[in-house]
């Protein structure tokens, strides 16, 4: 029986050195969440069913379905027998583009990257961002505090976290989900809704840094991504293209900088003789 939307209790057998004990454990809830745009279902994600308004907005922006937050007119979350449907009412132009994207998938039996039909479409162009000045001390301070902003992970051990940190390394906002992409989408949706300036901080995630994580940050104007695990080759390439600071293997007392954008050169004006 569920304690709330994000966790439930389940009986488990705990084995220790040949002994067995029957206990109740706290389990992270994972359920199907359908994103329905203007009455048409576009995607079904397996997710932790909380902060779904943030998730829907963040996903819509980072996947390019919406260009700006004001193109979303309304959100309604409906519980259904098979899961949860999040209904979004969006601008007509964006909906027409989404329908065109869906038509390109007609007749295909499966896809690895939903919504793409060619290799060229698999890796979307990435925009340029402004990398903030984030020093090593700020990264380590945020890393040390992350566990205190992941209550569901502490209780269940089954979720990822994404946190927004100010330039001093203080965590201002965090979101959790069984999926790392979902946690980041939830965070980005929350940042947009609450009016945070993406140039005045950085994102810390409890996962690896894949190219999708870099893409999502850049699409939101975020110029620094710090990951607890490693970065992939494509994530590094995308960070270079975007001018995003990319940090990985963030552990207590150490981290690896995969890409550090060079500071903008300041033109030197020669004084005229007189």
Buried (B, 14 or more C-beta within 10 A) or exposed (E): EEEEBBBBEEEEEEEEEEEEEEEEEBBBBBBBBBBBBBEEEBBBBEBBBBBBBBBBBBBBBBBBBBEEEEBBEEBEBEEEEEBBBBBBBBBEEBBEBBEEBBEEEEEEEEEEEBBBEEEEEEBBEBEEBBBBEBEEEBBBBBBEBBEEBBBBBEBBEBBBBBBBBBBEBEBBBBBBBBBBBBBBBBBBBBBBEEEBEBBEBBBBBBBBBBBBBBBBBBBBBBBBBBBBBBBBEBBBBBBBBBBBBBBBBBEEEEBEBBBEBEEEEEEEEEEEEE
